[in-house]
Amino acid sequence: MELRLGRNGVSANGKKTAGERLLSARPLLKIDWMERKAGPVVTLRTLCSVGAVHAGSPAAEAGLLEGDRLLKVGAVDGSSFVSIEESIVPVIRGYRDRPLQVEVQRAAAGAQQMSRVQLTLLPHEWTGNGLLGCVLHPNY
């Protein structure tokens, strides 16, 4: 999702602008305050979020954490994503026993900033269910 706030300076009476109110209500929201010139705008769309990650699973071995938000799974990103079942599951199955590059958005512990983290998953059979061993939640 992209949010453009435009020129949103402090009003003459010193009250908070709409952008400042939004940021104080949603501290993890990243707002680009810079004025954009003509050109492409890059928008990061979160595909889904990671729920429980089971110990000893391929997801845990790769470093996935509960709360991570998937930005890219192999070649699937926000521009090609349809749903977990239609877009991510086929990629996971297609990379069985092969390294799969994944990009996640992660909240740093105790920080309000989000960071982008590159991980390498190795989907494979393990003692639990599935090839990853984590729960993926759709975005609503």
Secondary structure, 3 states (H helix, E strand, C coil): CCCCCCCCCCCCCCCCCHHHHHHHHCCCCCCCCCCCCCCCCCCCCCCEEEEEECCCCHHHHHCCCCCCEEEEECCECCCCCCCHHHHHHHHHHHCCCCCEEEEEEEECCCCCCEEEEEEEECCCCCCCCCCCCEEEEECC
